[in-house]
Amino acid sequence: MDTNNNRVIVIGGGASGLFISNILLEKGFSVLLIEKKHQAGLKLRITGKGRCNLTNTCLREEYLKHISSPRFFEFAFDTFDNKALCSFFKNRGLGLVEERGGRVFPESGKSLDVFLNLLNPLEENPKAEIIKNCQAEHIIVRNKTAIGVSTSEGDFYARHIVLATGGMTYPSTGATGDGYYMAEELGHTVVRPLPVLVGLRTKDGYPGELQDFLVKNCEVSVINKSGLIKAKLFGDIYLDKYGVSGPVILTLSRVIAEDLDRGETLFLKIDFKPRLSEEKLLAEIRSVFAQRRTEEVSSVLRKWFAKQMLKDVLVKCGLNPKMMAKNLKEEDFKSILWYLKQRKQRIIGDMGWKEAIITKGGISLDEVDSRTMKSKKIKNLSFCGEVLDLDADTGGYNLQIAFSTAFLAAAGL
């Protein structure tokens, strides 16, 4: 048996797998990258809607607030932080730009350029080999030491194994939880994986004309059946026939994922006019209808609603669009106020793995050395990226997790 004492096997050709392969080559190792799909980096190439939000420029203290387990992640971040990541790509000829909210993207606006920046050095280096269309099935262990990988193409051996198989989001790209099964076989605990950074389904949803309709500057609250606010955020949302999505909703989905999974009854409340109190807004509604008393209700409602929303507002508030404004009663004014600030919709789930950006859950961090990313149970086995029970908000933080944990895993060899 050839254990190939200078070779490291990396299972999974996603963001963390490609990145650690590059770092390992720089450190003088040879690399065997095993990828189950016909091409590596399929999820990386579509991330950020094809633009690839690499990281975020916020300071360390703020950065760690966005991470699910900051104490575990902080050593990886301190070893290879957002500035180091930007320098890494710039030194390899990839131009970067910073956009609103500190989000960093490739200057070209193309995820493909990030992918090629990581793939080309592997294809050009004789010490790197990529086996595609190859399903990793088991990690071969002897005396509690990882020595190789059993695959659909045979068994391969190396001095060290890196599990970088990702989570379960966008399963068409190859992320189907394979790493969880392989880790569990070795005695590792897997925290239940859940889809997060994903749209939320509501009982009523919105009509077809509001599909992907953007509403800016809303305040969105998640409320339990006792009326307790579980989470609240301000920002932009998209309305959908199944429910709601958009930046604010993605962040909220991560906050409430475990509550939904437990079957807790939760409601979504959208405040379309958060800068006005209910009292002031009700007074404004009364005043505007009084001033425009000879106009039709549908015309007056344009004061607060976009044209596309009128049908839904009229139906939900029980208003006749042709009725004259002067004929509205106090209960009608309160109904409009209800839609603008008080309406609650039952959350019945999320949009699922096919639309989720990130997996919450994964290999338990209690069983991984945070200073090396090595397994505490099996020698010569390391983890990096989304396969770990480590996730973050949208905004570049999750790719930073992938790159930082990959860098640290390579540094520990």
C-alpha positions in Angstrom: 0.0 0.0 0.0 1.4 3.4 -1.0 0.4 5.9 1.7 2.1 8.7 -0.3 3.6 10.5 2.6 3.5 13.9 1.0 0.0 13.7 -0.4 -3.1 15.2 1.1 -6.6 14.1 -0.1 -9.2 16.8 -0.2 -12.8 15.5 -0.4 -15.0 18.1 -2.1 -14.2 20.7 -4.8 -16.2 23.6 -3.4 -14.9 26.9 -2.1 -13.1 25.5 0.9 -11.8 22.5 -1.0 -10.4 24.5 -3.8 -8.9 27.0 -1.4 -7.2 24.5 0.9 -5.8 22.7 -2.2 -4.1 25.9 -3.3 -2.6 26.6 0.1 -1.4 23.0 0.4 0.4 23.3 -2.9 2.1 26.5 -1.7 3.2 24.6 1.4 4.9 21.9 -0.7 2.3 19.1 -0.4 0.9 17.2 -3.3 -2.9 17.2 -3.5 -5.5 14.8 -4.7 -8.9 16.6 -5.0 -11.9 14.3 -5.2 -15.0 15.9 -6.7 -18.3 14.0 -7.2 -19.7 16.2 -9.9 -18.5 16.7 -13.5 -16.9 20.0 -12.5 -15.6 21.5 -9.3 -16.9 24.7 -7.8 -20.4 24.6 -9.1 -21.9 26.3 -6.1 -19.1 28.8 -6.0 -19.9 29.8 -9.5 -23.5 30.7 -8.7 -22.9 32.3 -5.3 -24.0 35.9 -4.8 -26.3 35.6 -7.9 -23.2 34.8 -10.0 -21.2 37.7 -8.5 -19.5 36.0 -5.6 -19.6 38.1 -2.4 -16.1 37.0 -1.1 -16.0 38.7 2.3 -16.9 41.8 4.2 -14.6 44.6 5.2 -16.1 45.3 8.7 -13.7 45.2 11.7 -13.0 42.1 13.7 -15.3 42.7 16.6 -18.2 43.4 14.3 -17.3 40.5 12.0 -17.5 38.0 14.8 -21.0 39.2 15.7 -22.2 37.8 12.4 -20.9 34.3 13.1 -22.9 31.5 14.8 -20.0 30.4 17.0 -17.5 33.3 17.2 -15.4 31.7 19.9 -14.7 28.7 17.7 -14.1 30.8 14.6 -12.0 33.6 16.1 -8.6 31.8 15.9 -9.3 30.9 12.2 -10.2 34.5 11.5 -7.2 35.9 13.4 -5.0 33.5 11.4 -6.5 34.5 8.0 -8.9 37.4 8.2 -10.8 39.5 5.6 -7.8 41.7 4.9 -5.6 38.6 4.3 -8.2 37.1 2.0 -8.4 40.3 -0.1 -4.6 40.4 -0.3 -4.5 36.7 -1.4 -6.7 37.3 -4.4 -5.2 40.7 -5.3 -1.8 39.1 -5.3 -3.1 36.6 -7.7 -4.3 39.2 -10.1 -8.0 39.3 -9.2 -9.3 42.9 -8.9 -11.8 43.5 -6.0 -14.4 46.1 -5.3 -16.1 47.1 -2.1 -19.8 47.8 -2.3 -22.6 48.9 0.1 -22.4 47.3 3.5 -18.7 46.5 3.2 -19.4 43.6 0.8 -16.4 42.6 -1.4 -16.9 41.3 -4.9 -14.6 40.5 -7.8 -14.1 43.7 -9.9 -15.4 41.9 -13.0 -18.7 41.1 -11.2 -18.3 37.4 -12.1 -18.0 34.4 -9.8 -16.4 32.5 -12.6 -13.2 34.6 -12.2 -12.9 33.7 -8.5 -13.4 30.0 -9.5 -10.8 30.1 -12.2 -8.4 31.9 -9.9 -8.5 28.9 -7.6 -8.9 26.2 -10.2 -6.2 27.1 -12.8 -3.2 26.8 -10.4 -4.4 23.2 -9.5 -4.8 22.2 -13.2 -1.4 23.7 -14.0 0.5 22.2 -11.1 1.9 18.6 -11.6 1.6 18.0 -7.9 -2.2 18.4 -8.0 -4.6 15.9 -9.4 -8.4 16.4 -9.6 -10.6 13.4 -10.0 -14.1 14.3 -11.2 -17.3 12.3 -11.3 -15.9 10.4 -8.3 -18.1 9.7 -5.3 -16.2 9.5 -2.0 -17.9 6.8 0.1 -15.9 6.2 3.2 -12.8 7.4 5.0 -10.4 4.5 5.5 -9.3 4.4 9.1 -6.7 2.2 10.9 -6.1 2.4 14.6 -8.2 5.6 14.8 -6.0 7.2 12.1 -7.3 8.3 8.7 -5.2 6.8 5.9 -7.3 7.1 2.8 -10.6 7.4 1.1 -12.8 4.7 -0.5 -14.5 6.0 -3.6 -16.5 4.9 -6.6 -13.2 4.9 -8.5 -11.3 2.8 -6.0 -9.3 3.4 -2.8 -6.8 6.3 -2.5 -4.2 6.8 0.3 -2.5 9.8 1.7 -0.8 11.2 4.9 -3.8 13.3 5.7 -7.5 13.6 4.7 -9.5 16.9 4.6 -13.3 16.7 4.6 -14.6 19.7 2.6 -17.8 18.4 1.2 -20.0 21.4 2.1 -23.5 21.2 3.4 -26.9 20.4 1.8 -27.8 23.7 0.0 -28.2 23.7 -3.8 -28.1 19.8 -4.0 -27.8 20.0 -7.8 -24.2 21.3 -7.3 -23.3 18.2 -5.3 -24.0 19.4 -1.8 -26.1 16.5 -0.4 -24.6 15.9 3.0 -22.1 13.2 2.1 -19.6 14.6 4.6 -22.0 14.2 7.4 -22.5 10.5 6.7 -18.7 9.9 6.4 -18.1 11.8 9.7 -20.8 9.9 11.5 -19.3 6.6 10.5 -16.2 7.6 12.3 -18.1 8.5 15.5 -18.5 12.2 14.9 -21.7 14.0 16.0 -23.7 15.8 13.3 -25.9 18.7 14.5 -29.1 18.5 12.6 -28.7 20.4 9.3 -31.2 23.1 8.5 -31.6 25.3 5.4 -30.9 29.0 6.2 -30.5 32.3 4.4 -33.6 31.3 2.6 -37.1 32.7 1.8 -40.0 32.1 4.2 -43.3 30.6 3.2 -46.4 32.1 4.7 -50.0 30.8 4.8 -51.4 33.4 2.5 -48.5 34.5 0.3 -49.1 37.2 -2.3 -50.9 37.2 -5.7 -49.1 36.5 -9.0 -48.7 40.2 -9.9 -46.5 40.6 -6.8 -44.1 37.8 -7.7 -40.6 39.1 -6.9 -41.9 42.5 -6.1 -39.4 44.6 -4.2 -40.5 46.6 -1.2 -37.9 48.9 0.3 -37.3 50.1 3.9 -39.7 47.8 5.8 -39.4 46.7 9.4 -40.0 42.9 9.6 -40.8 41.2 12.8 -41.1 37.5 13.7 -43.6 37.0 16.5 -44.6 33.9 18.4 -48.2 32.9 19.4 -47.8 34.7 22.8 -47.0 37.9 21.0 -43.3 37.9 21.9 -41.1 39.4 19.2 -38.4 36.8 18.4 -36.5 38.9 15.9 -36.9 42.2 14.1 -34.9 43.8 11.2 -35.2 46.8 8.9 -34.5 46.6 5.2 -35.7 45.4 1.8 -37.9 42.4 1.0 -39.4 40.7 -2.0 -43.0 39.5 -2.0 -43.7 36.1 -3.5 -46.7 33.9 -4.1 -45.4 31.5 -1.5 -44.3 34.2 1.0 -41.4 36.6 1.3 -37.7 36.7 0.5 -34.9 39.3 0.2 -32.0 40.4 2.4 -34.0 40.9 5.6 -35.9 37.7 5.3 -32.7 35.7 4.6 -31.2 37.0 7.9 -34.4 36.3 9.8 -34.6 32.7 8.5 -31.3 32.0 10.1 -32.5 33.4 13.5 -35.7 31.3 13.6 -34.6 28.1 11.8 -34.4 26.0 14.9 -37.8 27.4 16.2 -39.4 26.4 12.9 -37.8 23.0 12.9 -39.3 22.4 16.4 -42.7 23.3 15.0 -43.1 26.5 17.0 -46.0 28.7 15.8 -44.5 31.9 14.4 -46.0 34.9 12.5 -44.4 37.4 10.2 -45.4 41.1 10.6 -44.3 43.6 7.9 -44.4 47.3 8.8 -44.4 49.1 5.5 -44.2 52.5 7.2 -41.8 52.0 10.1 -40.9 55.7 10.5 -44.5 56.6 11.4 -46.3 55.6 14.6 -49.7 53.9 14.3 -51.3 57.1 15.7 -49.6 59.4 13.2 -50.2 57.1 10.2 -53.9 56.7 11.1 -54.3 60.5 11.4 -52.6 60.8 8.0 -54.9 58.2 6.4 -58.0 60.1 7.7 -56.6 63.4 6.5 -55.7 62.3 3.0 -59.0 60.6 2.4 -60.8 63.8 3.7 -58.7 66.0 1.3 -59.3 63.7 -1.7 -62.9 62.9 -0.8 -64.1 63.0 -4.4 -61.6 60.5 -5.7 -61.9 56.7 -6.0 -60.4 54.6 -3.2 -57.9 52.9 -5.5 -56.6 56.3 -6.5 -56.1 57.6 -3.0 -54.4 54.4 -1.9 -51.5 55.1 -4.2 -50.4 57.6 -1.5 -49.1 54.5 0.5 -49.0 51.6 -2.0 -47.4 50.9 -5.3 -49.8 50.2 -8.2 -48.9 46.5 -8.2 -50.0 46.1 -4.5 -53.4 47.7 -4.9 -55.4 44.5 -5.8 -54.1 42.7 -2.7 -54.7 45.6 -0.4 -58.3 46.1 -1.7 -59.0 42.4 -1.3 -57.4 42.0 2.2 -59.0 45.2 3.5 -62.4 44.5 1.9 -62.5 47.8 0.0 -64.4 48.6 -3.3 -61.9 50.2 -5.6 -64.6 52.3 -7.3 -66.0 53.6 -4.0 -65.6 57.4 -3.4 -63.1 58.3 -0.7 -65.8 60.3 1.2 -67.8 57.1 1.8 -65.1 55.3 3.8 -65.8 54.7 7.5 -63.4 54.7 10.4 -63.2 50.9 10.3 -61.9 51.2 6.7 -59.2 53.6 7.8 -58.2 51.1 10.5 -58.2 48.3 8.0 -55.7 50.2 5.8 -53.6 50.9 8.9 -53.8 47.1 9.7 -52.3 46.2 6.3 -49.6 48.8 6.5 -48.4 48.1 10.1 -50.3 45.3 11.9 -51.0 42.4 9.6 -49.6 39.1 10.7 -49.0 36.1 8.5 -48.5 32.6 9.8 -45.0 31.3 8.8 -45.5 27.7 7.6 -41.9 26.9 6.6 -39.1 28.0 4.4 -38.3 27.6 0.7 -36.1 24.5 1.2 -32.7 23.2 0.3 -32.9 24.2 -3.4 -33.1 27.9 -2.5 -31.2 28.1 0.8 -27.8 29.7 0.5 -26.2 28.1 3.6 -26.6 25.1 5.9 -27.1 25.6 9.6 -25.8 22.6 11.5 -23.1 20.0 10.6 -20.2 18.4 12.3 -20.2 19.3 16.0 -17.6 21.9 16.8 -17.0 20.2 20.2 -15.2 17.5 18.3 -13.0 19.7 16.2 -9.8 21.5 17.4 -10.5 25.2 16.7 -6.7 25.9 16.4 -6.0 23.3 13.7 -9.4 22.2 12.3 -8.3 18.6 13.1 -10.7 16.0 14.3 -10.5 15.2 18.1 -11.6 11.7 17.4 -9.6 10.6 14.3 -5.9 11.4 13.7 -4.9 12.8 10.3 -8.4 14.1 9.6 -9.4 17.7 9.2 -12.5 19.6 8.3 -13.2 23.0 6.7 -16.1 25.0 5.3 -19.8 24.4 5.4 -19.5 20.8 6.5 -18.9 22.2 10.0 -21.6 23.4 12.4 -20.6 27.0 11.6 -22.7 29.6 9.7 -23.1 33.3 9.4 -25.3 36.1 8.1 -25.5 37.1 4.5 -22.9 39.6 3.4 -19.8 37.7 2.6 -19.3 36.1 6.0 -20.0 32.5 5.0 -17.3 32.5 2.2 -14.9 34.0 4.7 -15.7 31.0 7.0 -14.9 28.6 4.1 -11.6 30.3 3.3 -10.4 31.0 6.9 -11.1 27.4 8.1 -9.4 26.0 5.0 -6.3 28.2 5.5 -6.1 27.1 9.2 -6.6 23.4 8.3 -3.7 23.7 5.9 -1.6 25.6 8.4 -2.1 22.8 10.9 -0.4 20.2 8.7 
